[in-house]
Every structure is written in C-alpha cells, then in structure tokens.
Amino acid sequence: MFTSQPDHHRRNIVQAFSYRARPAILSTPTGEQEPAVILRSGERIHGILPIAQALKLADQIADAVEAHDTSPNSPPPASTPATKEPSK
C-alpha cells in the first residue's frame, strides 16, 4: 500500500478537491464518436476514458476504499471529514 509523505498532506488534500469526472465524447481518427468520461482538475485534462476503462477505474477506486474498511491495519479516519473542502 502506498503511503504519502507527511509534508505533502495539505497539497494532496487541496488537489483531491479539484478532481472532477464528467461525461465526454471520444472522437476516433475515422470520425466516429463514442461515450467517454473526462478526468479534470481545474482546467487541466488528466485523461479521457472510454466507458469500459472508466468503469474499470471506478471499480478499482471502490476496491481501494473497501480495503480501508476491512484492513486490520487501516489508520483511524482523519479528523477532518473528506467532504469538507480545506480552507485556503
């Protein structure tokens, strides 16, 4: 399991609040279009995923969250709820 550096905590939290996933259209070189998901933070595009890959990533994220719910070595929850945006 990956462990972040303590001195990156604030940056990691602020960055986490900037990530967004939205519907998108993926255009092929032949002009066809398929449903997709765009991953962004602010104005930066991190990727455009075809639906199959978006579902795979969503499943991996759910598995990672679940691993914390079931691991005997999981740290206790942070004192700041994940739903509260950090003050700037």
Biopython code that builds the backbone (N, CA, C, O; Angstrom):
import numpy as np
from Bio.PDB.StructureBuilder import StructureBuilder

atoms = [
    (1, "MET", "N", (0.842, -1.171, 0.000)),
    (1, "MET", "CA", (0.000, 0.000, 0.000)),
    (1, "MET", "C", (0.887, 1.233, 0.000)),
    (1, "MET", "O", (1.869, 1.308, 0.738)),
    (2, "PHE", "N", (0.532, 2.192, -0.830)),
    (2, "PHE", "CA", (1.275, 3.444, -0.934)),
    (2, "PHE", "C", (1.041, 4.288, 0.312)),
    (2, "PHE", "O", (-0.077, 4.353, 0.823)),
    (3, "THR", "N", (2.097, 4.935, 0.801)),
    (3, "THR", "CA", (1.998, 5.867, 1.919)),
    (3, "THR", "C", (2.580, 7.201, 1.483)),
    (3, "THR", "O", (3.732, 7.269, 1.055)),
    (4, "SER", "N", (1.790, 8.257, 1.590)),
    (4, "SER", "CA", (2.250, 9.575, 1.165)),
    (4, "SER", "C", (3.217, 10.172, 2.188)),
    (4, "SER", "O", (3.286, 9.730, 3.335)),
    (5, "GLN", "N", (3.951, 11.173, 1.747)),
    (5, "GLN", "CA", (4.873, 11.889, 2.626)),
    (5, "GLN", "C", (4.085, 12.895, 3.469)),
    (5, "GLN", "O", (3.216, 13.589, 2.940)),
    (6, "PRO", "N", (4.370, 12.984, 4.761)),
    (6, "PRO", "CA", (3.632, 13.905, 5.631)),
    (6, "PRO", "C", (3.681, 15.363, 5.161)),
    (6, "PRO", "O", (2.702, 16.095, 5.311)),
    (7, "ASP", "N", (4.800, 15.778, 4.603)),
    (7, "ASP", "CA", (4.920, 17.176, 4.175)),
    (7, "ASP", "C", (4.105, 17.481, 2.914)),
    (7, "ASP", "O", (4.033, 18.639, 2.502)),
    (8, "HIS", "N", (3.495, 16.478, 2.298)),
    (8, "HIS", "CA", (2.646, 16.683, 1.118)),
    (8, "HIS", "C", (1.162, 16.665, 1.474)),
    (8, "HIS", "O", (0.315, 16.765, 0.586)),
    (9, "HIS", "N", (0.837, 16.538, 2.755)),
    (9, "HIS", "CA", (-0.555, 16.355, 3.169)),
    (9, "HIS", "C", (-1.476, 17.454, 2.645)),
    (9, "HIS", "O", (-2.461, 17.160, 1.968)),
    (10, "ARG", "N", (-1.176, 18.696, 2.944)),
    (10, "ARG", "CA", (-2.054, 19.788, 2.531)),
    (10, "ARG", "C", (-2.209, 19.821, 1.020)),
    (10, "ARG", "O", (-3.326, 19.956, 0.520)),
    (11, "ARG", "N", (-1.120, 19.702, 0.287)),
    (11, "ARG", "CA", (-1.182, 19.710, -1.177)),
    (11, "ARG", "C", (-2.062, 18.567, -1.682)),
    (11, "ARG", "O", (-2.865, 18.764, -2.595)),
    (12, "ASN", "N", (-1.920, 17.388, -1.104)),
    (12, "ASN", "CA", (-2.731, 16.233, -1.534)),
    (12, "ASN", "C", (-4.211, 16.474, -1.282)),
    (12, "ASN", "O", (-5.041, 16.137, -2.126)),
    (13, "ILE", "N", (-4.555, 17.048, -0.142)),
    (13, "ILE", "CA", (-5.952, 17.317, 0.183)),
    (13, "ILE", "C", (-6.530, 18.366, -0.759)),
    (13, "ILE", "O", (-7.622, 18.182, -1.295)),
    (14, "VAL", "N", (-5.813, 19.456, -0.962)),
    (14, "VAL", "CA", (-6.283, 20.518, -1.865)),
    (14, "VAL", "C", (-6.445, 19.958, -3.282)),
    (14, "VAL", "O", (-7.442, 20.233, -3.950)),
    (15, "GLN", "N", (-5.483, 19.188, -3.729)),
    (15, "GLN", "CA", (-5.548, 18.606, -5.071)),
    (15, "GLN", "C", (-6.732, 17.645, -5.193)),
    (15, "GLN", "O", (-7.390, 17.615, -6.232)),
    (16, "ALA", "N", (-7.009, 16.871, -4.163)),
    (16, "ALA", "CA", (-8.119, 15.917, -4.194)),
    (16, "ALA", "C", (-9.451, 16.620, -4.449)),
    (16, "ALA", "O", (-10.307, 16.083, -5.151)),
    (17, "PHE", "N", (-9.630, 17.798, -3.892)),
    (17, "PHE", "CA", (-10.872, 18.534, -4.083)),
    (17, "PHE", "C", (-11.006, 19.122, -5.479)),
    (17, "PHE", "O", (-12.096, 19.551, -5.857)),
    (18, "SER", "N", (-9.926, 19.152, -6.254)),
    (18, "SER", "CA", (-10.002, 19.736, -7.600)),
    (18, "SER", "C", (-10.370, 18.707, -8.668)),
    (18, "SER", "O", (-10.714, 19.092, -9.786)),
    (19, "TYR", "N", (-10.308, 17.413, -8.361)),
    (19, "TYR", "CA", (-10.592, 16.385, -9.373)),
    (19, "TYR", "C", (-12.068, 16.314, -9.693)),
    (19, "TYR", "O", (-12.912, 16.370, -8.799)),
    (20, "ARG", "N", (-12.378, 16.190, -10.981)),
    (20, "ARG", "CA", (-13.750, 16.061, -11.448)),
    (20, "ARG", "C", (-13.805, 15.029, -12.565)),
    (20, "ARG", "O", (-12.874, 14.902, -13.360)),
    (21, "ALA", "N", (-14.907, 14.300, -12.612)),
    (21, "ALA", "CA", (-15.191, 13.369, -13.712)),
    (21, "ALA", "C", (-16.517, 13.809, -14.322)),
    (21, "ALA", "O", (-17.503, 13.996, -13.610)),
    (22, "ARG", "N", (-16.535, 13.971, -15.628)),
    (22, "ARG", "CA", (-17.738, 14.423, -16.329)),
    (22, "ARG", "C", (-17.915, 13.609, -17.602)),
    (22, "ARG", "O", (-16.950, 13.039, -18.112)),
    (23, "PRO", "N", (-19.140, 13.547, -18.122)),
    (23, "PRO", "CA", (-19.371, 12.860, -19.398)),
    (23, "PRO", "C", (-18.603, 13.556, -20.524)),
    (23, "PRO", "O", (-18.402, 14.770, -20.504)),
    (24, "ALA", "N", (-18.186, 12.763, -21.491)),
    (24, "ALA", "CA", (-17.433, 13.299, -22.629)),
    (24, "ALA", "C", (-17.734, 12.444, -23.861)),
    (24, "ALA", "O", (-18.375, 11.397, -23.766)),
    (25, "ILE", "N", (-17.271, 12.899, -24.988)),
    (25, "ILE", "CA", (-17.337, 12.148, -26.237)),
    (25, "ILE", "C", (-15.908, 11.948, -26.716)),
    (25, "ILE", "O", (-15.143, 12.907, -26.822)),
    (26, "LEU", "N", (-15.551, 10.715, -27.002)),
    (26, "LEU", "CA", (-14.225, 10.377, -27.510)),
    (26, "LEU", "C", (-14.334, 10.223, -29.024)),
    (26, "LEU", "O", (-15.059, 9.357, -29.514)),
    (27, "SER", "N", (-13.616, 11.059, -29.757)),
    (27, "SER", "CA", (-13.635, 11.016, -31.217)),
    (27, "SER", "C", (-12.470, 10.184, -31.733)),
    (27, "SER", "O", (-11.336, 10.335, -31.278)),
    (28, "THR", "N", (-12.759, 9.301, -32.691)),
    (28, "THR", "CA", (-11.722, 8.454, -33.280)),
    (28, "THR", "C", (-11.139, 9.137, -34.514)),
    (28, "THR", "O", (-11.748, 10.069, -35.038)),
    (29, "PRO", "N", (-9.974, 8.694, -34.990)),
    (29, "PRO", "CA", (-9.390, 9.271, -36.205)),
    (29, "PRO", "C", (-10.285, 9.106, -37.442)),
    (29, "PRO", "O", (-10.147, 9.861, -38.405)),
    (30, "THR", "N", (-11.188, 8.138, -37.424)),
    (30, "THR", "CA", (-12.078, 7.914, -38.568)),
    (30, "THR", "C", (-13.358, 8.737, -38.474)),
    (30, "THR", "O", (-14.216, 8.633, -39.350)),
    (31, "GLY", "N", (-13.503, 9.553, -37.432)),
    (31, "GLY", "CA", (-14.665, 10.417, -37.293)),
    (31, "GLY", "C", (-15.789, 9.829, -36.454)),
    (31, "GLY", "O", (-16.797, 10.494, -36.217)),
    (32, "GLU", "N", (-15.629, 8.594, -36.004)),
    (32, "GLU", "CA", (-16.653, 8.006, -35.145)),
    (32, "GLU", "C", (-16.545, 8.625, -33.750)),
    (32, "GLU", "O", (-15.502, 9.156, -33.368)),
    (33, "GLN", "N", (-17.635, 8.544, -33.009)),
    (33, "GLN", "CA", (-17.647, 9.076, -31.651)),
    (33, "GLN", "C", (-18.208, 8.017, -30.709)),
    (33, "GLN", "O", (-19.117, 7.265, -31.061)),
    (34, "GLU", "N", (-17.646, 7.978, -29.506)),
    (34, "GLU", "CA", (-18.137, 7.032, -28.503)),
    (34, "GLU", "C", (-18.222, 7.720, -27.155)),
    (34, "GLU", "O", (-17.485, 8.670, -26.890)),
    (35, "PRO", "N", (-19.127, 7.240, -26.296)),
    (35, "PRO", "CA", (-19.249, 7.828, -24.956)),
    (35, "PRO", "C", (-17.961, 7.621, -24.163)),
    (35, "PRO", "O", (-17.273, 6.609, -24.305)),
    (36, "ALA", "N", (-17.660, 8.602, -23.331)),
    (36, "ALA", "CA", (-16.436, 8.554, -22.542)),
    (36, "ALA", "C", (-16.620, 9.380, -21.274)),
    (36, "ALA", "O", (-17.676, 9.968, -21.039)),
    (37, "VAL", "N", (-15.576, 9.409, -20.474)),
    (37, "VAL", "CA", (-15.534, 10.210, -19.244)),
    (37, "VAL", "C", (-14.245, 11.020, -19.272)),
    (37, "VAL", "O", (-13.173, 10.485, -19.555)),
    (38, "ILE", "N", (-14.353, 12.309, -18.980)),
    (38, "ILE", "CA", (-13.160, 13.155, -18.904)),
    (38, "ILE", "C", (-12.786, 13.336, -17.437)),
    (38, "ILE", "O", (-13.651, 13.580, -16.596)),
    (39, "LEU", "N", (-11.500, 13.218, -17.134)),
    (39, "LEU", "CA", (-10.968, 13.451, -15.785)),
    (39, "LEU", "C", (-10.206, 14.762, -15.811)),
    (39, "LEU", "O", (-9.273, 14.941, -16.594)),
    (40, "ARG", "N", (-10.618, 15.676, -14.945)),
    (40, "ARG", "CA", (-10.004, 17.006, -14.922)),
    (40, "ARG", "C", (-9.668, 17.419, -13.503)),
    (40, "ARG", "O", (-10.225, 16.903, -12.534)),
    (41, "SER", "N", (-8.746, 18.359, -13.404)),
    (41, "SER", "CA", (-8.548, 19.119, -12.172)),
    (41, "SER", "C", (-8.327, 20.551, -12.621)),
    (41, "SER", "O", (-7.354, 20.863, -13.307)),
    (42, "GLY", "N", (-9.241, 21.406, -12.225)),
    (42, "GLY", "CA", (-9.199, 22.778, -12.725)),
    (42, "GLY", "C", (-9.371, 22.750, -14.239)),
    (42, "GLY", "O", (-10.314, 22.148, -14.753)),
    (43, "GLU", "N", (-8.471, 23.393, -14.934)),
    (43, "GLU", "CA", (-8.519, 23.414, -16.398)),
    (43, "GLU", "C", (-7.699, 22.291, -17.023)),
    (43, "GLU", "O", (-7.739, 22.091, -18.237)),
    (44, "ARG", "N", (-6.966, 21.570, -16.208)),
    (44, "ARG", "CA", (-6.081, 20.511, -16.721)),
    (44, "ARG", "C", (-6.863, 19.225, -16.977)),
    (44, "ARG", "O", (-7.618, 18.762, -16.121)),
    (45, "ILE", "N", (-6.674, 18.661, -18.154)),
    (45, "ILE", "CA", (-7.279, 17.379, -18.508)),
    (45, "ILE", "C", (-6.271, 16.283, -18.178)),
    (45, "ILE", "O", (-5.141, 16.294, -18.668)),
    (46, "HIS", "N", (-6.692, 15.346, -17.350)),
    (46, "HIS", "CA", (-5.823, 14.232, -16.977)),
    (46, "HIS", "C", (-6.041, 13.016, -17.876)),
    (46, "HIS", "O", (-5.163, 12.163, -18.003)),
    (47, "GLY", "N", (-7.202, 12.946, -18.487)),
    (47, "GLY", "CA", (-7.464, 11.829, -19.384)),
    (47, "GLY", "C", (-8.900, 11.787, -19.838)),
    (47, "GLY", "O", (-9.791, 12.325, -19.181)),
    (48, "ILE", "N", (-9.119, 11.143, -20.972)),
    (48, "ILE", "CA", (-10.455, 10.867, -21.482)),
    (48, "ILE", "C", (-10.545, 9.360, -21.615)),
    (48, "ILE", "O", (-9.831, 8.750, -22.411)),
    (49, "LEU", "N", (-11.431, 8.766, -20.828)),
    (49, "LEU", "CA", (-11.520, 7.313, -20.745)),
    (49, "LEU", "C", (-12.763, 6.803, -21.472)),
    (49, "LEU", "O", (-13.866, 7.302, -21.245)),
    (50, "PRO", "N", (-12.586, 5.806, -22.350)),
    (50, "PRO", "CA", (-13.764, 5.119, -22.884)),
    (50, "PRO", "C", (-14.527, 4.516, -21.702)),
    (50, "PRO", "O", (-13.949, 4.271, -20.643)),
    (51, "ILE", "N", (-15.814, 4.283, -21.887)),
    (51, "ILE", "CA", (-16.672, 3.816, -20.789)),
    (51, "ILE", "C", (-16.104, 2.571, -20.097)),
    (51, "ILE", "O", (-16.116, 2.495, -18.869)),
    (52, "ALA", "N", (-15.611, 1.601, -20.863)),
    (52, "ALA", "CA", (-15.090, 0.368, -20.247)),
    (52, "ALA", "C", (-13.932, 0.672, -19.295)),
    (52, "ALA", "O", (-13.854, 0.094, -18.211)),
    (53, "GLN", "N", (-13.042, 1.568, -19.690)),
    (53, "GLN", "CA", (-11.909, 1.908, -18.823)),
    (53, "GLN", "C", (-12.363, 2.762, -17.638)),
    (53, "GLN", "O", (-11.803, 2.645, -16.548)),
    (54, "ALA", "N", (-13.366, 3.617, -17.837)),
    (54, "ALA", "CA", (-13.894, 4.420, -16.729)),
    (54, "ALA", "C", (-14.519, 3.518, -15.674)),
    (54, "ALA", "O", (-14.334, 3.735, -14.477)),
    (55, "LEU", "N", (-15.264, 2.502, -16.122)),
    (55, "LEU", "CA", (-15.863, 1.559, -15.176)),
    (55, "LEU", "C", (-14.795, 0.750, -14.448)),
    (55, "LEU", "O", (-14.927, 0.472, -13.256)),
    (56, "LYS", "N", (-13.740, 0.374, -15.161)),
    (56, "LYS", "CA", (-12.643, -0.374, -14.534)),
    (56, "LYS", "C", (-11.977, 0.485, -13.452)),
    (56, "LYS", "O", (-11.702, -0.002, -12.355)),
    (57, "LEU", "N", (-11.716, 1.767, -13.762)),
    (57, "LEU", "CA", (-11.102, 2.659, -12.788)),
    (57, "LEU", "C", (-12.030, 2.880, -11.592)),
    (57, "LEU", "O", (-11.575, 2.886, -10.448)),
    (58, "ALA", "N", (-13.323, 3.062, -11.851)),
    (58, "ALA", "CA", (-14.280, 3.237, -10.753)),
    (58, "ALA", "C", (-14.292, 2.009, -9.842)),
    (58, "ALA", "O", (-14.371, 2.137, -8.620)),
    (59, "ASP", "N", (-14.213, 0.834, -10.436)),
    (59, "ASP", "CA", (-14.181, -0.400, -9.650)),
    (59, "ASP", "C", (-12.898, -0.481, -8.812)),
    (59, "ASP", "O", (-12.933, -0.901, -7.655)),
    (60, "GLN", "N", (-11.773, -0.079, -9.402)),
    (60, "GLN", "CA", (-10.507, -0.097, -8.661)),
    (60, "GLN", "C", (-10.542, 0.894, -7.502)),
    (60, "GLN", "O", (-10.019, 0.609, -6.425)),
    (61, "ILE", "N", (-11.155, 2.055, -7.718)),
    (61, "ILE", "CA", (-11.281, 3.038, -6.638)),
    (61, "ILE", "C", (-12.162, 2.482, -5.530)),
    (61, "ILE", "O", (-11.833, 2.613, -4.351)),
    (62, "ALA", "N", (-13.278, 1.865, -5.898)),
    (62, "ALA", "CA", (-14.168, 1.264, -4.890)),
    (62, "ALA", "C", (-13.440, 0.167, -4.116)),
    (62, "ALA", "O", (-13.592, 0.071, -2.898)),
    (63, "ASP", "N", (-12.657, -0.656, -4.799)),
    (63, "ASP", "CA", (-11.889, -1.702, -4.120)),
    (63, "ASP", "C", (-10.872, -1.111, -3.149)),
    (63, "ASP", "O", (-10.672, -1.642, -2.056)),
    (64, "ALA", "N", (-10.221, -0.001, -3.551)),
    (64, "ALA", "CA", (-9.232, 0.632, -2.676)),
    (64, "ALA", "C", (-9.900, 1.197, -1.428)),
    (64, "ALA", "O", (-9.357, 1.089, -0.329)),
    (65, "VAL", "N", (-11.076, 1.799, -1.594)),
    (65, "VAL", "CA", (-11.820, 2.321, -0.439)),
    (65, "VAL", "C", (-12.232, 1.171, 0.459)),
    (65, "VAL", "O", (-12.090, 1.246, 1.679)),
    (66, "GLU", "N", (-12.736, 0.119, -0.136)),
    (66, "GLU", "CA", (-13.169, -1.047, 0.646)),
    (66, "GLU", "C", (-12.003, -1.679, 1.406)),
    (66, "GLU", "O", (-12.191, -2.183, 2.513)),
    (67, "ALA", "N", (-10.814, -1.656, 0.831)),
    (67, "ALA", "CA", (-9.646, -2.221, 1.511)),
    (67, "ALA", "C", (-9.404, -1.510, 2.841)),
    (67, "ALA", "O", (-8.973, -2.143, 3.805)),
    (68, "HIS", "N", (-9.669, -0.231, 2.907)),
    (68, "HIS", "CA", (-9.516, 0.513, 4.161)),
    (68, "HIS", "C", (-10.603, 0.154, 5.156)),
    (68, "HIS", "O", (-10.374, 0.167, 6.366)),
    (69, "ASP", "N", (-11.776, -0.165, 4.653)),
    (69, "ASP", "CA", (-12.881, -0.533, 5.536)),
    (69, "ASP", "C", (-12.667, -1.887, 6.198)),
    (69, "ASP", "O", (-13.231, -2.151, 7.260)),
    (70, "THR", "N", (-11.852, -2.754, 5.580)),
    (70, "THR", "CA", (-11.720, -4.126, 6.069)),
    (70, "THR", "C", (-10.336, -4.470, 6.590)),
    (70, "THR", "O", (-10.159, -5.524, 7.200)),
    (71, "SER", "N", (-9.353, -3.613, 6.366)),
    (71, "SER", "CA", (-7.986, -3.925, 6.761)),
    (71, "SER", "C", (-7.785, -3.712, 8.265)),
    (71, "SER", "O", (-8.139, -2.660, 8.798)),
    (72, "PRO", "N", (-7.212, -4.719, 8.952)),
    (72, "PRO", "CA", (-6.967, -4.538, 10.386)),
    (72, "PRO", "C", (-5.898, -3.484, 10.659)),
    (72, "PRO", "O", (-5.814, -2.978, 11.778)),
    (73, "ASN", "N", (-5.080, -3.141, 9.663)),
    (73, "ASN", "CA", (-4.014, -2.154, 9.844)),
    (73, "ASN", "C", (-4.405, -0.776, 9.348)),
    (73, "ASN", "O", (-3.554, 0.111, 9.286)),
    (74, "SER", "N", (-5.665, -0.566, 8.991)),
    (74, "SER", "CA", (-6.102, 0.735, 8.498)),
    (74, "SER", "C", (-5.984, 1.773, 9.598)),
    (74, "SER", "O", (-6.332, 1.518, 10.750)),
    (75, "PRO", "N", (-5.484, 2.958, 9.227)),
    (75, "PRO", "CA", (-5.420, 4.027, 10.232)),
    (75, "PRO", "C", (-6.829, 4.507, 10.548)),
    (75, "PRO", "O", (-7.741, 4.314, 9.744)),
    (76, "PRO", "N", (-7.019, 5.126, 11.701)),
    (76, "PRO", "CA", (-8.345, 5.673, 12.022)),
    (76, "PRO", "C", (-8.684, 6.787, 11.031)),
    (76, "PRO", "O", (-7.782, 7.355, 10.414)),
    (77, "PRO", "N", (-9.963, 7.105, 10.870)),
    (77, "PRO", "CA", (-10.350, 8.175, 9.946)),
    (77, "PRO", "C", (-9.711, 9.494, 10.342)),
    (77, "PRO", "O", (-9.469, 9.755, 11.520)),
    (78, "ALA", "N", (-9.442, 10.322, 9.341)),
    (78, "ALA", "CA", (-8.864, 11.643, 9.601)),
    (78, "ALA", "C", (-9.850, 12.480, 10.407)),
    (78, "ALA", "O", (-11.060, 12.264, 10.343)),
    (79, "SER", "N", (-9.330, 13.423, 11.155)),
    (79, "SER", "CA", (-10.207, 14.252, 11.983)),
    (79, "SER", "C", (-11.039, 15.208, 11.143)),
    (79, "SER", "O", (-12.108, 15.641, 11.575)),
    (80, "THR", "N", (-10.558, 15.545, 9.939)),
    (80, "THR", "CA", (-11.303, 16.408, 9.040)),
    (80, "THR", "C", (-12.057, 15.538, 8.055)),
    (80, "THR", "O", (-11.435, 14.752, 7.342)),
    (81, "PRO", "N", (-13.387, 15.650, 7.990)),
    (81, "PRO", "CA", (-14.139, 14.827, 7.057)),
    (81, "PRO", "C", (-13.708, 15.091, 5.621)),
    (81, "PRO", "O", (-13.385, 16.222, 5.257)),
    (82, "ALA", "N", (-13.705, 14.035, 4.806)),
    (82, "ALA", "CA", (-13.272, 14.147, 3.421)),
    (82, "ALA", "C", (-14.203, 15.021, 2.602)),
    (82, "ALA", "O", (-13.827, 15.470, 1.519)),
    (83, "THR", "N", (-15.400, 15.271, 3.089)),
    (83, "THR", "CA", (-16.355, 16.077, 2.329)),
    (83, "THR", "C", (-16.183, 17.555, 2.567)),
    (83, "THR", "O", (-16.791, 18.358, 1.859)),
    (84, "LYS", "N", (-15.377, 17.948, 3.536)),
    (84, "LYS", "CA", (-15.172, 19.355, 3.831)),
    (84, "LYS", "C", (-13.953, 19.868, 3.072)),
    (84, "LYS", "O", (-12.842, 19.365, 3.239)),
    (85, "GLU", "N", (-14.181, 20.876, 2.238)),
    (85, "GLU", "CA", (-13.089, 21.442, 1.451)),
    (85, "GLU", "C", (-12.150, 22.216, 2.369)),
    (85, "GLU", "O", (-12.604, 22.949, 3.248)),
    (86, "PRO", "N", (-10.832, 22.055, 2.167)),
    (86, "PRO", "CA", (-9.882, 22.770, 3.031)),
    (86, "PRO", "C", (-9.951, 24.269, 2.821)),
    (86, "PRO", "O", (-10.232, 24.736, 1.717)),
    (87, "SER", "N", (-9.697, 25.019, 3.872)),
    (87, "SER", "CA", (-9.661, 26.475, 3.731)),
    (87, "SER", "C", (-8.364, 26.874, 3.048)),
    (87, "SER", "O", (-7.335, 26.214, 3.198)),
    (88, "LYS", "N", (-8.429, 27.951, 2.304)),
    (88, "LYS", "CA", (-7.255, 28.371, 1.510)),
    (88, "LYS", "C", (-6.494, 29.479, 2.171)),
    (88, "LYS", "O", (-5.488, 29.942, 1.634)),
]
sb = StructureBuilder()
sb.init_structure("model")
sb.init_model(0)
sb.init_chain("A")
sb.init_seg("    ")
for serial, (resi, resn, name, xyz) in enumerate(atoms, 1):
    if name == "N":
        sb.init_residue(resn, " ", resi, " ")
    sb.init_atom(name, np.array(xyz, "f"), 0.0, 1.0, " ", f" {name:<3s}", serial, name[0])
structure = sb.get_structure()
